[in-house]
């Protein structure tokens, strides 16, 4: 059920869509905030026609969710996308799913579904959901981090998304921390995303050892005592400490909530937190750094909450 703190739009059904790098998930929330239906599909990745196929896939999921809305009932639609939004020109910019870059995604979706659509950065949706009814419900200033295919961040203050002057608030994944590091899709080198995402973990392992391994395989090797995997995960934890320590020293949030596949690395919450404390301006910080409470649902639930 949706928290009592979420009262805007109560009485309406909500359709939310989380457009991820590997999957697209949709959910229908009923007028009381209960889950009515949920479906997912793979994100189209074929070269050349990705954008149009993504539009069709998202449209299809919205159509399926809308079938669960009783006749005569109003409903909203919200979509979380893996990229920053240029609000002035109504375009997606610097998207991890690169076919979205420079596209008027919101307008194109509205043309397909024939109704207004809310579109927001996926990390903002994650932070919103966790601040409203997840791990951060008792905190005012929330920074949410997604460490999945990419690495993003979102800020919520008093239960509302904070976008900033340029719509870039929370875009922590594209802060360059290593000018000599791997090139990021955004055009810079050594961004946080090249250090703290599943893709970055895999790419840096290949650069170091000339062997293709997924982030999951590297983690499994780490747990099995493989010396290369162990060294690589230890570097990942060091990078986490420096990056999150710098973040806390800069904006000093009330809480940091971790999401995405890499948030399941249990060492983040002891070894990683200790490294964060060593890398902040003050060593005695009390900032909670917690695993998300909503799991994979956070993004899609947040998307439902930003619907119009």
N, C-alpha and C positions, 0 to 999 in steps of 0.2 A: 504493500500500500504506500501511496505517496505520503510524505510527512505532512503534518498539520501546518508546517511552515510554508508549504507550497500552496498558496491559495489563488494565485492568478490563473484564470482559466478553469477553475474547478467547476464541474458540471458539464464540461466538454470532453469528448473523446480525444485522444492524442495519438498520432502516428509519429514514431521516431525512426530514423534510419541512420545507422553508423556505417559510413563508407570508409572502409579500411584498405590497407595496401594489399591484403590477401583475401579478405572476405567482406561481404556487405550483409549487415544484419538489420532487420526491421522488427518493430514491436508495436503493438496496439495496447494503449492504456484506456481503461473505461472511465466513466465519469467520476468514479470515486478513487481512481488511481490504481486499480487492480489490473493485473496483466490479463489481456484478452487473447492475444495470439502473438506468436513470435516465429520468424523464419529467417533463414540465411542462405546465401549463395556465394560462390567464389567471385572475386573481383576479376573481370575480364582483363587479360594481360597480353592478348595477341597484338603483335606489332601492326600499327597503322590505323586500326579501327577502334582502339580502346575507348575513346571518349564517347562516341555514339553508342557503343555497347554498354558502357557504364550507365549512360542516361536511360537506356531501355531497361537495364536490370533494376535500377532504382525505381523507375516508373512501375515496373511489374510488381515489385514488392509493395509499393504504396497502394497499388490497386488491390492486391490481395488483402492487405491490412484493412482497407476501407470496407471490404465486404463484411467485416465484423461489426461495423457501426450500424446500429438500428436505424431504420428509415426515419427521416425527419430529425435526427440528432446531428448537431454540429460537431466538427472535428478539426483539429489543427494538424499541420505537417511540419516537422523539423528534421533537418539533415546535418549531421556532423561530417566534415570533410577534412582530409589530411593535408591541410595547407593554410597559409595565412590568407586573409581576405583584404582586398583593396576596396574599402567601402565607397570611396569617391567614384571609382569607375565600375564598381559592381563586378569585380573579377576575382578569381582565385589566383594567387601569386605564390611562387616558391613552394609548390606542392610536392610532397614525396611521391605521390602518384602523378608523374610528370605530365601526363596527357591533360591534366586539369589546368595547367599553368596558362594564364592569359585568357581563360575561357569564362564566359558569362554564365556560370553553372546555374545560379539561382534563376535567372531569366529563362534559361533553356528548360529547367525543370518545371517552372510555372507554366510554360507553354504546353508542356506535355500533360501535366495533371489538371490544368485548367482551374487552378486556385492558388492563393498566396502560399509561399513556402519560406520558412525560416531556415537560413543556412549559417552555420557557425563552425569555427575551427574545432576539430575533434578533441583536442586537449582542453579547450574551454568547456566543452560538453562534459568531459570526464570530471573536471574540477567542480562544475556546477552540481552534478549528480552526487559526488562524494561530500560536498559541502551541505547539500540539502538533506540527504538521507543515507549517507555512507559513513566513512571513518572520521569525517571532519565536522559532524553536525554541531558540536559544541564550541566551534572556533569561528572567529569573525573574519580573519584574513587568511585565506587558504591558497597554497600553491600546489597545484596538481602536476605531476610529472608522468608522462607516458613513455616507457622504454619498450617499444615494440619493434615493428619493421623500421620505424624512424624513432626520433626522440623529440617530444614536444612538451610544452608547458602551458598551463592556464592559470589565471588568477580569478578568484572570487572574493568579493568583499561584501559582507552583510548579505550573503546568499545571492548575489548578483554578479554576473560576469563583468570583469573590468577589462576593457579593450585598449585603453590608452589613446593618445592623440592620433596616432597613425594606424590604429588597429593591430598593433604589434605586441601589446603587453603580454608577457609570458612566453614569447618566442625564444626561449632560453636554449633550445636545441641548436640554434644557429648563431650562437656566440662562439667566435673563434678562440680556442684556448691553446692551439698549437699551430703556428704559422708554417711549420715544416711537416705537418701531418698530412693525412690523406685528403684528397680533394673531395669536397662535399657537392651534392647535386645542386646546391644553391650558388655555387661558383667560388665560395671561400674554401680555405684549407683548414683542417684540424678543428672543425666545429664540434661542439659537444655531441652532436648526433653521430659523428664518425667514431666516437669513443663509447657511447652509452646506448646504442641501439643494437638489435639483433643483426641487422645488415652490417653495421660498423664493426661489430665483434667478429663477424665472419670475414669481412674484407681485410681487417688488420691481421687476422690470423694468416690469411693467404699471403699478405705482404711480408709477413715475418718468416713463414715456413714453406711458402709455395705449395700449399695443400688446401684444397677446397673442403671446408667443414662448416656445417650450419652452427648457429649459436647453441642449439640443443645438443649437438654432437660434442661441441667443445665443453659444455657443462658436464655432459656424461663422462668425458675423458678426465675432466678435473676431479670428479667424484671417484673415479677408478684409479686415480694416482698417476695419470699420464703426465710426465714432467713438462711437456710443452703446453698442454692445456692448463696445468696448474699455474705455470708462469703467466699465461695469458689472462686467466681469471684474476690472479693477484694484481696484474696491471689494471684490469677493469675496475677492481675495487679501489685501487689507488686513484684512478681517474674519477670515479664516483665521489670519493672524498674531496678532491680538489674542486670539482665542478659544483657539487652541492654546497660545499663549504663557502665557496665564493658567492653562490646565490644567496645563502642565508646572510652573509656579511653585507650584501648589497641591499636586499629588500626586507630582511628580517620578518618573515611571515610567522603567523601564529602556529602553523602546522604545515608539514610537507607530506603529501600523500602520493605513493608510488603506484603506478599501473602499468599495463602492458606485460608481455611475456617475461621480460627480464625481472619484473617485480617479484617473481617467484623464486629468485635466488635468495635463499634464506640468509646467506652470509651478509647481505646488504644491511640487515637489521641488527647485527652486532659488530662484525669487523668493519663493514661499510660506515655505520654510524660513528664508530670510534675514529675512523679516518676523517669523516666530516668534521668532528669536533677539533681535530688537530689542525684543520685547514681553515677554520673561521678566525675572524679577527680577535674574538674572545674565546678562550678554551672552555669556559664553563657554560656554554649555551644549553638551554633547556628545551629547544625546539623539538617536538615530537616528529619523528620520521617514520611513518606508518605504512603498512601495506593496505591497499584499498580493501573496502568491505564488500563492494558490489561485484567484484570479479569482472568477467568479460562484459557484464551487463551495463557497467557504468557509462560507456560511451553512448549506447543506444538509448538509455534512459535519459541521459542529459539532452540528447537530440530531441526526444519527445517533449522535454520541458521548454525548449526554445521555439517550438512551433508557433505559427501564426495562422 
